[in-house]
Amino acid sequence: VLAAACLCFRDVPSMDVVVWSELPVGAGLGSSAAYSVCLAAALLTACGAISCPLKEGQSTARWSEEELTLINSWAFQGERVIHGNPSGVDNAVGTWGTCVVRGEDVALVAPRVPMLRILLTNTKVPRSTKVLVAGVKEKILKFPAVMRPVLDSIDAISQECQSVLEALPADPSPESYPVLEELFDINQHHLNVLGVGHPSLDRLCQLTASHGLHSKLTGAGGGGCGITLLRPDTSPLTVEAAKQDLCACGFECWETNIGAPGVTLHHSSSLSATVLHALSHG
């Protein structure tokens, strides 16, 4: 599908595509969307459908809004091949970065969202997004009167989170974080109702709760990864204690942030030695 992006505009010579990633595959971190977005951007640039945004002396550059929209549309087609019926959120995040909220028909970029500290935990339980999405669809068709209100509530949670996050930069009130934590908890319960939970994710939520932290699954669920919200004043000792307990269960943990630029073109001089080595030996 992504190769068709080239054929729609002009012929390009045959090429080798070398991919290198630090994202765990099949863990709910959007690795397939990241791949689809980067490949769409590379192929569209190679065939001249979008410009090469790098100017002389620049180490990185991003495309125009119109070009990003084209990248996103082709990346979504790649996601459809991989997952069947994806939401479009993952490829939109990969394209625009920042925070994206699923609207009625499309994924909408939420502006002015602050960077959030999180603990990212990989349960190492493999799962298939396509299978999980199909399972949710089957449950909705079987119990529409029961499941539709759950989906409406999840949408309301997203809208409430968006409102809180957009207000944070102008008013960094400490009262905002308890609201986000409670919404995390409610959302996780709803996702269990949809059938995308897993005992490993329940264990993750229980362990972090014992340290006063709040977690939820990320991605399709059924295993994979969960995220734990860290307040600005969460102590390093608390984070370290939680990480030790999670690692004792065989999980992998990283402290990181949510919120970053989307797809970006890098000059080779801006890449680390590790990345250059990986690409040159692909």
Buried (B, 14 or more C-beta within 10 A) or exposed (E): BBEEBBEEBEEEEEEEEEEBEEEBEBBBBBBBBBBBBBBBBBBBBBBEBBEEBBEEEEEEBBBEEEBBEBBBBBBBBBBBEBBBEBBBBBBBBBBBBBBBBBEEEBBBBBEEBBEBBBBBBBBBBEBBBBEBBBBBEEBBEEEEEEBEEBBEBBBEBBEBBBEBBBBBEEEEEEEBBEBBBEBBBBBBBBBBBBBBBBEBBBBBBEBBBEBEBBBBBBBBBBBBBBBBBBBEEBEEEBBEBBBEBBEEEEBBBEBEEBEEEBBBBEEEEEBEEEBEEBEEEE
